[in-house]
Amino acid sequence: MSHIKEIRTKSKYVSKFALRNTYFDEFLKNNTQTTDKLYRNKNQLMENPPVYDIYVTGSDQTWSPNVSGGYELTPMFLDFAVRGAKKAAYAPSLGINSFSNEQERYLKTKLRDYSILSCREVGGATLLSKIIDNEVPAVVDPTLLIKKEEWRSLAHKPMISGKYIFCYFLGDRQYYRDFVQQLSKQTGLPIYYIPVNWREFSDADNLIWNAGPLDFVGLINGAEYICTDSFHGVVFSSNLNKNFYAFVKHSGSESAGDNSRLFDYLHRIGLEARLLSYYNGGLIDIRSIDYSVVNAKFESEREMSYSVINRIIEL
């Protein structure tokens, strides 16, 4: 029954999401350089590949066997690259914390032609190092290569008066929605959402539908508190030195499966205590995060990550 309710709810807000897509299209047009040719499928890539000296697999779960298409998505391993070109990888995510023997053999074959490898998570880098029998560095997410001052200069100022709590939830678990209600009650602050999960869909005044990438950054930057189960929601919150609470999107261990991305990142910067896997009610600790040590970690890891990028450029 809940599945039927989800479908019905989503169908009512299709036009809202279509509006949001225009903001993303505008951002890409103004901030990225793309080829004139649009590739819609793997066959088009293989038949007429773009010609470059270096091809790079980028960030996010590009090497996860669990994403849509799994390891059938061979372009994620740059198999369309022209003969003789160099292949590299900057900050791909595996999205899991273990592989089957078959998956390991597959990866070893696909990564053989890469000149430079790296991974977004420490656990993923360890797995890849074992598979290829060579050290793979763990680098920062590409958004962390840009410092907070530059993100703040780019961010759009929210059209919200006064202080607020900002929420960005991809999953549908109830415990972090209960947490947000208590946080609002405890602080007296209103809650605003960018609605992504159907549980937030309504015509309420606190839902922000017309938000693009820089609106997203601006809403985080302007908030008193951020509550999110999104990896990049957490990354931007920490990079902008905000008070945030992170939540486990899937049931199970914090360090297992897809949850491992958040756990790995927060452990790396010393803020794993901000990741909550349950909430049983009661008062919330609303003390501010001390970012002095975290910012020092960011600087060190940025420097190392830029060294990997420079190695790619010099191939």
PEMO-V601733 format. One record per run of one state. SS is the DSSP state (H for helix, E for strand, C for the rest). FROM is the first residue (numbers start at 0). TO is the last residue. Records with the same first field share a line. If there is no record, write none. Layout:
SS = FROM-TO + FROM-TO
This chain:
C = 0-0 + 12-12 + 31-40 + 47-52 + 57-58 + 60-68 + 72-72 + 77-84 + 89-90 + 92-99 + 110-114 + 116-116 + 119-120 + 132-135 + 138-140 + 145-146 + 154-162 + 168-173 + 187-188 + 193-196 + 200-205 + 207-211 + 222-223 + 228-229 + 239-242 + 247-255 + 268-270 + 276-290 + 313-314
H = 1-11 + 13-30 + 41-46 + 69-71 + 73-76 + 100-109 + 121-131 + 141-144 + 147-153 + 174-186 + 197-199 + 212-221 + 230-238 + 256-267 + 271-273 + 291-312
E = 53-56 + 59-59 + 85-88 + 91-91 + 115-115 + 117-118 + 136-137 + 163-167 + 189-192 + 206-206 + 224-227 + 243-246 + 274-275
